[in-house]
Amino acid sequence: MSVGIGIIGCGNVFPAYMKGLAQYVDDVRVVHCSDVILGRAEAGAATWGIPRWGDNASLLGNPEVEVVVNITPVLEHVAVSRDALSARKHVYSEKTMAVDGADARALVALADANGVRFGGAPDTFLGTWGTTARHLVDAEAVGPLVAASACFAHNRVEHRHPDAAAFFRPGGGPLLETGPYTISALVHLLGPVAEVVGRTRVGADKRFFTAPVRLVDEVDVEIPTHGTALLTFASGVIATVIISFDVWANDLPGRIELYGTRGTISVPNPNWYDGDVKVAPIPSDWDDDWAVAPTLGTAPEAGPRELVRGPGVVDLVRSLRGEAHRTSGRFATHVLDVLLAIQQSSDSRQPIVLEPVG
């Protein structure tokens, strides 16, 4: 029987969750939505055929809601998740689950204390590229891994998002906005990170917006907009990472590459669930050396570059039936630790050694 889902937050990413969750009717059904702007909740319910809508208290008091999906603004995530966990609801939070490591650990501890599950985005590594690439890593298709590189460059949020100012204020920035996709992918493929050396900086002092629908035309930049890091994984693999809002065009060789003793694995953009995973084994002539790996796993159906979300919610629901919880709160906390450590290292000009998430 499908599990009742309540969604808190009916803003920009809400349709992506509705499109995605609609593809898993055997697992989930959305029974309630809420928003601090009640008219937005009402409109969301009408558009998507959700039987109940209202404020957050009404959703948390609904016994049909077993899992709460928290897609509120980033700075509201902790309070909303805490309320839901206190109501003994399972919770899946959009990225990032918190902007402070202590808050993230407190949420995980509260979930444990109340006997409920806590999970967090991003979940894109659950798609076909994540399954395929992880299989190649486990099979040592290019030998034992030595190093990796990853680049998540400018997402041009100024040109597409109706409220882009939040991306350049505390709680935003490339580390917390696009960084979770890159770091989750690397941790999924390579395991936990042991040490971080990072550097960040601000690019332009102001950002100017050209999205057809926008709340403001410009904003003063309050947080770093470019980050780079050297990550040392517990396995010994070292990765070079660029996460930036200041790279407007680039010709780098792929989003993520894994370098083994007998070749290279190329992984596509971790913002999406699918895409070709390519392998270049050695020896090769370096002119025509890439082969597309056979695709494994599944991904939600979507049109070209259509924003769809939801497999992480289904992952949590299936964990209630005994399956592995791959988007767990502990996994999400470790990803947050890595991202925060990049800024901490930049501020202190020292390496940051990460503690395991208990």
Secondary structure, 3 states (H helix, E strand, C coil): CCEEEEEECCCCCHHHHHHHHCCCCCCEEEEEEECCCHHHHHHHHHHHCCCEEECHHHHHCCCCCCEEEECCCHHHHHHHHHHHHHCCCEEEECCCCCCCHHHHHHHHHHHHHCCCCEEECCCHHHCHHHHHHHHHHHCCCCCCEEEEEEEECCCCHHHCCCCHHHHHCCCCHHHHHCHHHHHHHHHHHHCCEEEEEEEEECCCCEEECCCCCCCCCEEECCCCCEEEEEEEECCCCEEEEEEECCCCCCCCCCCEEEEECCEEEEECCCCCCCCCCEEEECCCCCCCCCEECCCCCCCCCCCCCCCCCCHHHHHHHHHCCCCCCCCEHHHHHHHHHHHHHHHHHHHHCCCEECCCCC
